[in-house]
Amino acid sequence: MTHEHQGGARGWSAARKGVWSRLRFTSLRLRLVVVFGLVALTAAVSASGIAYWLNRESVLTRTQDAVLRDFEREMQNRAGALPQHPTQDELQRAAGQMANSSQRFTVLLVATDPDGRTVYGSSGGLNGFSLQDVPVSLRDAVTERQKITSTNKYPHHMYWLRTVDEDTPYLVAGTRVIGGGPTGYMLKSLEPEAKDLNSLAWSLGIATALALIGSALLAHAAATTVLKPVQRLGVAARRLGEGKLDTRLRVSGTDELADLSHTFNKAAEALEKRVADMAARDEASRRFVADMSHELRTPLTAITAVTEVLEEELEFEGGGIDPMIEPAVRLVVSETRRLNDLVENLMEVTRFDAGTARLVLDDVDVADQITACIDARAWLDAVDLDAERGIHARIDPRRLDVILANLIGNALKHGGSPVRVAVREDPGEDGEGAGDGGTVVIEVRDHGPGIPEEVLPHVFDRFYKASASRPRSEGSGLGLSIALENAHIHGGEITAANSPEGGAVFTLRLPRDVSARSSEDPTGDAGDEGAEGDA
């Protein structure tokens, strides 16, 4: 029984650990309820166990003491009145009289008759309580003669023990008559007391279950009270993360959760003010760039006209340009063109930042569009085109020209020729390669040294220069950024990578038909002017 109990305890401990490991990663509310329940269960089981043990000992001890006192008194009065060597009938009659006491136990008397034979007298008859029903250890203790000392005045004493037979508890006791006489044994059933203790155990079990249910309800109520502010805080944090900076929490009470709500409100207020300040500065910066670009266009128009005249004079044989100032004139012409491109690029950037850039869609043959872009810039000898005619797309031709000019020009400037431009169709998820579905993929590859790995994440950043020792170059540093914005407004993307065979590869992906996108964001400014990006 002991080993089975220990094995059951180990199994319960392992099961409880398994349950706890599964609940560890669930909601905080469930964890609080489980913890409250375990604490309440432990307390209830401990209290019930202690109460049961105390009541059990009290009931058994009280019954045992009453039975032993009655048996001892009957042995003195009934068995002590018998002769030293009684007959079996005398023993039988005395045992029956002893069994009729208030405690109603079964009695067995053992003695020797006048002929020296061992005789028995049992209150239950010859087939009732017998000597074999008495444990050997108890018989040995009763019959053993004790040494007479100053502290022990009698050679024999009463001994008792509790035993269980067929799930029924019994109290067995035995003693001898002082001065000689029969030996008596008593058997008392403790079944009524066991039933009372079982009823007590059931009552304590029901009380424990009620305590567990009550603790679970209390834990749920407490968790709701504690977690509701935390839940509101989580919702407010998500709203704040979604950009709703006016989100605030209602503060009530003076506890730690109220302090947390107050701190959140202060942080949200500071964040809203900071974002508003940054937005105002950003808007002021965009407005300044836009105003500056527009203001520069008027003088640049006049300067451009003058530089065109000077350039014609430079190309005219026998012109009136002094050879001493010819380099300066050429520098002015070059820088004027660069300044004009920069202003146009800045205006294009401000359109994207302000959200006013619009698409003017048209059905174009991608191969023809690339050929026109290369031919307009006299790049036919430096670019290899691998594109089949018949690949059509509904896109903005002018913005596609801006993208191609920047990608091919950048490859020619930094990668070196020959630059290879390849076009292919990428069918959509439905497997369509023609019609309205799918994507047009344009790859621009050069044969240069490639792009350093630390530069790759920044190639589309505005004004980014790969070499800090060359802060000034022919380009403005806006070309690739403008190309990416033009791809995004089509719903496309541009990626940069290094080819395993050497050189850089820029991949442009555009949907074959952006009519659905343009219907959600209607095109309107067909006269929107853009600039060819710089490489």
N, C-alpha and C positions, 0 to 999 in steps of 0.2 A: 504493500500500500504506500509506503514511503517513497519508493522509487517511482511509482506511477504518478504520485503527486508532484515530485520534482520534475519529471518529464513534462507533465501538463503545464507547470509554471514556465519552463523554458520555452515550450511551444507558444504560450500566450505572449511571452516577452518578444519572441521573434516576430509573431504576427503583428504585435503593436508597433514594433520598429518598421515593419514593411508598410503598414498603413500610414505611419507618420512620414516615411520617405516619399510616399505618393502625394501626401497633402502639403508637403513643404513648399511646393512651387505653385500652389493655387492661390486663391484670393486671400487677402488679409482678413476679411470677414470670417471665412471658413476656418482659418487658423486660430482666430480669437475664440470662436465657438468651440473648437476642438480642445484648446488649452483650458478654457473654462470648464468644459465637460470633464476632462481628465483630472483637473484639480478637485472638482466636486465629487467625482467618482472615487478618487483616492480618499478624500476626507470621509465620504459616506461609508465606504467599505471599511475603513479603519475604525470609525465610530461603531458601526454595526458589529464588526468582529469583536471589538473590546466588550461591547454590551452583551453580545451572545456568550462570550467566554465567562464573563462575570456572573451572568444569570445562570449559566449551566452549572458552574461550580457551586453557586448558592443553592440551587434546587437539589442537586445531587447530594451535597453535603448535609442539607437539612433532612432529606429523606433517609440518608444513610445513618445519621446520628440517631434519628427516631427509631429506626429498625433495630440497630445494634443495642440501644438501651432496652428496648422491649425484649429482645432475645436474651440479653444478659439477665434481665429480671426473671424471665420464664425459666431459664436454666437454674437460677438460684431457688426459685419457688417450687417448680415442678420436678425437674431432674434431680435437684438436691434432696428432695423428699424420698426418692427411691432408695432401696437398699443397695449396698455396695455391689452385690451380684444379683440384679433383678432378672426376672423371667422375660421371655419375649412378649407375653401379653401385657406385662407391666410397662415395658418400654413402649409398646404400641399405644397403650392407653395414655401414657404421659405425652407422647409425641402429638397425639390428636388434641389433647388439652392445650398444649403449647401453641399449636397452629391456630387455635381459636382466639388468639390475642388480637389486639386492635390493629396490628400491622398486617395480619393475614399472610404470613410467610409459611413456607414448607419446611418441616423439621425432620431431621434424621438423627436418631440416637443409637449409639454403638456401645455395647457393654459385654461382660462375660457373665454367664449364668452360674448357678451353684455348681454345675458339673464342669465348669472351665471352658465351655464352648462360647464362641462369639455369637452374640445375638443382635438383631437389628430391629429398630422400631421406627417406622416412617409414617408421617401424617398422610401421605399420598397412597398408602397401601404398599404391597410388596412390589408392584410394578411402577411405583412413583419415584421419588427422589432416592437415589442410591449412592453408595460410597464412590462408585465410578464417576459420578457427576461432579465430584469434588476434585479440584486440581491437586495434583500430587504435591506441589510445593506448599499448598495450604495444609494438607494432611500432615506433612512432615513438620511444619512449624507448630501445629496444634499438639501433636504427640510428643514433641521434643521437650524434655525436662530441663528447665532453666535452673541455674545455680542460685541458691538462696544467698543473698547478700544484704547489706544494710539498706541498699536502695531497691532491692528486689525481694519482696517478702513472699512471693508466691512462685511455685515451680512452673505453673502453666498460666497462659494469658489468652485473651481473645485475639484472633487474627481474622482479617477480612481482605477481600479483593473484589474488583469489578471485572466481569468477563462478558463476552458476547457469544451467543449461540444462535445460529440461524437468524442473524440480524436483530436479535432481541437482547437487550442488555440485562444482565443479572448482577445482583449483589450476593456473594457467597461468604459466609462467616463460620467460624468454628471455635470451640473452647471445651475445656474439661471442668467437671465439677471439682471444686476445691475440697481437699480431704479425701478424695477417692470417690469414684462413681462413674457414671456413663460419660461418654464424649458426645457432644452435640454439634450438629452442623445445620446451618440455616440457608435457604435459598429464597431470594426475594426478587421478583420480576420488577424491573424498572421501566417497563414499556409505557405506563401512563406518563411518567416524567419525560421519556423520550418523545412522546407525542406532543407534550406541552412545549418541549424545546424545539421540535420541528415547526410547530405553529409560530413560535417566536422567531425562528429563522426566516419563515415565509414573510412574516410581518416586517422584519428588518430588511429583507430583500425588496419588498414593495416600497418601503420608505426610501431605500437607496435609489430605486428606479425613479420615484417621484422627485427625489432630490436632483438626479441627473437631468430629468426633463426640465425641472425648474431652472437649473443652472444654464441649460442650453438656451432657454427662453431669455433668461437674464443676460447671457452673453450676447445673444442676437440683438437685444435692445441696446445694450452698452455699445456693441460694435456699430450699430446704426447711428447712435448718438455721436460716437467718436469719428466714424468714417464719413459721415455726411459732409462735414466741413472739408475733409480731405478730398472727397469726390468733387465738391464744388471748386476746390482749388485746382484739381486736375483739369476740369472742364475749362476754367478760366485760363489756365496755362496753354491749353490747346488753342483756345480762341486767340490768345495773344500770339502764339506761334503762327496762326493763320493770317496775321496782320491786323486783327481788330484791336488796335492799341488803346481804345477807350474802355476796354474791359476792366471792371473793378469788382471787388468782393464786398459783400455787406458784412461789416464787422459787428459782432455782438458778443458781450461777455468780456472777461479780463483774463482768461486763461491763456495757455501757450498757443492754442489754435487761433485765438483772437490776435495774439501778437504776430503769428505767422501770416494771417490775412492782412494785417496792417502793413507788414513788411512787403508783402506781394503788391499791395496797392501803391506803396511808395516806389517800388521798383518799376511797376508798370507806368506810373506817372512820369518818372525820370526817363524811361525808355521812350515814351510817347513824345516828350519834349525833345529828346536827343534826335529822334527820327524826324520830327518836324523841322528842327534846325538844319539837319543834314539835307532834307528835301528842299528846304528853302535855299540853302547854299547851292545845291545841285541845280535847281531851277534857275538861280541867278547866273550860275556858270554857263548853263546851256543858252540862256538868253543873251549873255555877253558874247559867247562865241557866234551865235546866230547874227546878232546885231553887228558885231565886228566884221563877219564875213560879208554881210550885205553892204556895209559901209565901204569895205575894201573893193567891192566889185566896180564901183564907179571910177575911182582913180585907176584901177587895174585895166579897165577897158581902154582908157586913154593911153596908159603906158604901153599896153599891148599893141595898140595901133601904131605908136611911135616905133616900137621895137620891130614891128613887121616892116616898116619903111626902112629902118636901119639894116635889117636882114636882107632886104632886096638890094640895098646899096652894096652890101658885102658880096652878094652873088653876081652883081653886075661888073663886067670886066671894065677896067679903067674908071671905076667909080670914084666918087669924091671922098672916100674914107681914107684918112691919113693912116699909113701903115703903122705909125707909132701908137695910135689909139685903137687899132683894129682888135687886139686881144681884149681891151676893155669893153668894146662894143659887143663882141661875142659873149663875154661874161654877163653883160646886162641882159642880152637876149635870152641866154640860158636861165638866168636866175628869175627873169620875169615869167618865163614859162613854168618854172618850178613853183613860184609864188602863186600863179594862177591855178595850177593843179591843186596846191595846198588849200586854197580858198574854196575851190569846188568840193574837195573832199570834206572839209570842215562843214560845209553846208549840207552835204549828204549825211554826215554823222549826226548833225542836229536834227535832221528829219527823222532818222531812226530813233534817236533818244526821245523826241517829242511824240512819236507814234503817228506821224503824218505821212510816212512813206507809204505809197500805194502801188499796186500792181496794175499794169495795162496789158492784159492778156491777149495773145494771138497764137494761132496755130503755126508752128515753124518746123522746118526740117532741121534737126540738130546738126547734121553734117554741113548743110549750107550755112548755118549760123556760125559754126566754128571757122569755116573757110573764109567767110566775110570778115570775121574778126582778125584772122591772121593776115589776110590780104590788105586790109585797111592800115595795118601797121608795118607792112613790108617785112613780114616774118616768114614768107613762104620758103626761103632757102634754109632757114634755121629750124623749121618745125616739120616733123613727120606726122602726118595725119592718118590714123587708122580708124575710119568711120564709114559705114555704109549709108548710102542715101536711103530714105524711106522710113527712118526712125523719127516719128513726129511726136511733138509734145505741145501742150497748151500752156505756155509760160509767157513771161514778160521778156521780149527780145532784147530791149535795152539793158535790163538788169543782168541777163545772161551774158551779154557782151562785156559788161563791167566785170563780172566774175571771171570770164575767160581771159580778159586782158590782164587782170591782176595775177592770175595763176601762171599763165604762159610767160608774161613779162618777168615775174619773179624767178621762174625757172631759168630763163635766158640770162638774167643778170647774175644770179648767185649760183646756178648749177652748171651752166654751160651747155652748149649745143652738142649733139642734136637733142632737141626736146621732142618727146613722143607724146602725142595726144590720141588716146584710144576711147572709143565710145562703144558701149554695149547696153543691152536691155536686161533688166533684172525683173522677172515676172513677180507678180504679187503673190500673196498667200493662196489665192485661188488658182495659181498656175497660169494665169493669163500673161502672155508676152506681148500682146498687141491690144489695140483698143484703148479703153480708158484706164485699165488697171496697170500695175507695175511701176517700175522706176527706171529712169535713165541715169546711167552711171558714166561719168566722164573722168578719165584718169590722165593726169599731167605728170609725166616723169622726165627727170633730167638725168644727166650723166656726170654730175659733179660729185663733190666729196660727201654729200649728204648733210643732214641736220644733226648737230650735236644733241645727245640725249637730254642734256639739261635745258636745251632751248626748245625742244619739241612742245612742252606744255604751254609755251608762251608765244608761239609763232603768230597766233591770231590776236594777241593783245595790241591795244592801240599804242603807237609810238614806241613799240618795243624794238630795241636794237640788240642783235646777237653779240656784238662786240662793244664793250664799253669804251674801247680806245677809238671807236669811230662813231662818235655821237652825231656827226653830221654826214649825211649821204645824199644821193640824188633823190631818194624817195622820202616821203613824209612819215613813213611808218604806219600809215592808215590803210594801205591798199588791201592787205589780207583781211583786216578787220571789216572793211566795207564789203568785201567779197562774201565773208561769212554771214553778215547781216542780210545781204541780198539772197543768200541761200535759205536763211531762216524764214524770210518773209514769204518764200515759196513753199515753206514746209519741208525744206531739204536740209542737208548737212554737208560740211566739208571736213575731211580728216586729213591729217598729215602724218607721214611715216617714212621710214627709210627702207628702200628696196634691198633684199638680200644680195642682188647683183651689183649694188652700188647706186648712189644717187637718191634723191628725194622723190616721193610719190604723193601728190595731192589728189584726193578722190572726192569728186563732187557727186552727190546723189540728189536728184530732183524728181518729184512725182510727175508722171506723164500728163496729169490733168489736175490743175489746182483750181478748177472752176468752183468746186464745193467750198474751198477755203475762201475764195474771193467773194462768193455769194454771202458768206457770213461777215466778211470785212470788205464791203463794196469798194471797187476802184473808182477813183473820181478825178484825180489830178493827172490827166493825160499829158498835161504840159509840165509835169514835174521834171525839173531839170536835174540830171545827175552828171557826175564827172567820171571820166575814165580814171580808175584807180591807178596809183603808182605801184610799181613792182617792189 
